[in-house]
Amino acid sequence: MGIDFFAGKEISSCGRIDESLSAAGRIKGGQVLLKYPSVGATENLMIAASRCEEKTVIINAAREPEICDLQSFLQKCGVNISGAGSPIITIQGTVKPNKKILHRVIPDRIEACTYITCASLCGNDVYIKNCDPRYVSLLLKLLRRCGATLECSADAVRVRKNITADSFKKQQFIKTGPHPMTATDMQPLLTVLTACTGCFCAIEETVFSNRFKHVDELCRMGAKLFVSGNFILCSGAAKLKPSIVYASDLRCGAALLVASLCADGVSVVSDPCDYIMRGYNTPEKKLAGAEAYIVKLT
């Protein structure tokens, strides 16, 4: 994660970074080059660097909106930090925050993307509130290309017309990657979209080599999908049928939940590890506002 850099030795073990940093004593700044622009690594480095007296420069930093939001929080705490949203972040730290502050964390953009995608597939004039269109602009652009009619305000997105197999002129190609590319967390949802409409000819996954478990579950529901290397390919739109499917992770579970709402009948999403509830707060209640019928079985 780059945290070891600050003390000049390995200080993170068993995930207990906070105690390790304290045990290491005074930590030093410097220049950190990330091999990959990881969001978690960038956030950890920003927070650790805020405790350094020297200047720290993070090169090849992640550029996601959450990075900009963390910078805003640290600035309110009195940390001299700049560059979030670009590949280079500079931090002139301070030993301790110099004042109490109030900060509102930005809305979860992947959760917003989930509901927008769901509404674009099976909704009927759905209004998604507390959603900043700036943070989901790439998805909105993709959905409009596929035929969705969307309206945006400062903090909401309205889906006026959903996507069908006949609503787009030509298929699209998607490639996941670090921001501002398509987020890998969106890939399973976009796989559902292409399974139902055929709007994407191929989806290339470049972040996680094994993020394809949802494909087999969607095929149980009748999707015409197959995996080749790090590509998900679609041979045409399919009318999904109800089935019993298994959520192997958070984003897989969310995708299967959306797919079940697209199927004509009762489906069961088996989620013994509560993956979905870990990333979504009461989705059954929120989707009930769009007339979806979901029952959480215990």
Secondary structure, DSSP 8 states (H G I E B T S, - for coil): --THHHHTS----TT-HHHHHHHT-S----EEE-SS--HHHHHHHHHHHTT-SSEEEEES----HHHHHHHHHHHHTT-EEE-TTSSEEEEE--SS--S---------HHHHHHHHHHHHHH-SSEEEES--GGGGHHHHHHHHHTT-EEEEETTEEEEEE---TTS-SS-EEEEB-STTSB-GGGHHHHHHHHHHH--EEEEE--S-TTTTHHHHHHHHTT--EEEETTEEEE-S-------EEE--SHHHHHHHHHHHHHSSS--EEE-TT-HHHHHSSSHHHHHHTTT-------
